[in-house]
Amino acid sequence: MKPYKLYTYFRSSAAYRVRIALNLKALAYDALPVHLLRGGGEQLADAYRAVNPSALVPALDVGDAAAIHQSLAILEYLEETQPLVPLLPRDALGRARVRALALTIACDIHPLTNLRVLKHLQGTLGISDEAKLEWYRHWTREGLAMVEAHLARDPQTGRFCHGDTPTLADCCLVPQVFNALRFNVGLAPYPTLERIHAACAELPAFLAAHPSQQPDAE
Amino acid sequence: MKPYKLYTYFRSSAAYRVRIALNLKALAYDALPVHLLRGGGEQLADAYRAVNPSALVPALDVGDAAAIHQSLAILEYLEETQPLVPLLPRDALGRARVRALALTIACDIHPLTNLRVLKHLQGTLGISDEAKLEWYRHWTREGLAMVEAHLARDPQTGRFCHGDTPTLADCCLVPQVFNALRFNVGLAPYPTLERIHAACAELPAFLAAHPSQQPDAE
């Protein structure tokens, strides 16, 4: 089989999720870096819009048809087509729990703090650097508190977000924590999440997906 | 089987998605309204936080275990446990396409325009009513343009977002269009999306899920 081609940016939190999943499933891929800042953003160029009209990374070229966009759609595709290392539990309620945790990060934190939104806040609304940072931290804290509340109350939380093996929820959690730490949001209010993050950080699949380990890292 | 209990708010776009899916699958449910504005927001009260610590609607009580939160996790759960009327195609690439369309709405439009974010923009950043409206329209237009670009270029787009029967993508599209129209975002730049919206609007499952048809409608 030809390796997957992943359109990625080292610091993209959504691309980082997919890199973790590919590594956990031991799937080879070629990284095709798309620089989100250079030249006004390579993702906005026609060449990349032909791959993904949304002009966002990641996208996964699987050889046939159009590249798959949206990180969670890519994760579900990998889960369905490469089930050997499962990243969702088998029971429907467990699967719903894992997806809900992943979506809390993907819908309730990340969209509010990603690059295009921060640019708009400064460029169009004209808010200060400090107000932008406060915005970033506010939504990160709100969202991490949600995740912590769900994790802390549920006996299904194990070494990882759901049980003792990594799931899609952990694939989303670790990049979001990376972002939080980068903007000095401390993890002390979220002890369960902090513990799980530390457990993930020991695994080679997570380490190799880290932004600093990417070919386009700066 | 006991009917599902859906924690809902008539105008919540995420709850609207779930109502459509329940109707398409002909699944009975009891609506438990959570008023997002009254008393500072009933979703923030301890009683509702015990159901969903994220303090967001919807949540689906399926009888066992904790209620399922996050609309897309609920939709996937219904799809896995009530497959008689499928809302995802059978092929992995088709499923990825439908999920990516749904996620474009759920991640790249809705989180930026929902109530808690609009409240924060006005309350904390102190922006004007007009700037808030511009924000709303900006992200709605950006996101609908993404959806249109994906729909327009792909021969798999049919009477609905994917083929000739409704899928999870249509369950997400219709509530987002409802929101767009409510804030006077015209659909003319998005002809494919407009056509699909009209096709959905003819179906009883979509009609019965409309905010105006809910027991808590105002």
Interface residues (C-beta under 8 A of the other chain):
Chain A: R49 P53 S54 A55 L56 V62 D64 A65 A66 I68 H69 Q70 L72 A73 I74 E76 Y77 E80 T81 A92 L93 R95 A96 R97 R99 A100 L103 T104 A106 C107 D108 H110 P111 L112 V117 H120 T124 L125 I127 A131 W135 H138 M146 A149 H150 R153 D154
Chain B: R49 P53 S54 A55 L56 V62 D64 A65 A66 I68 H69 Q70 L72 A73 I74 E76 Y77 E80 T81 A92 L93 R95 A96 R97 R99 A100 L103 T104 A106 C107 D108 H110 P111 L112 V117 H120 T124 L125 I127 A131 E134 W135 H138 M146 A149 H150 R153 D154
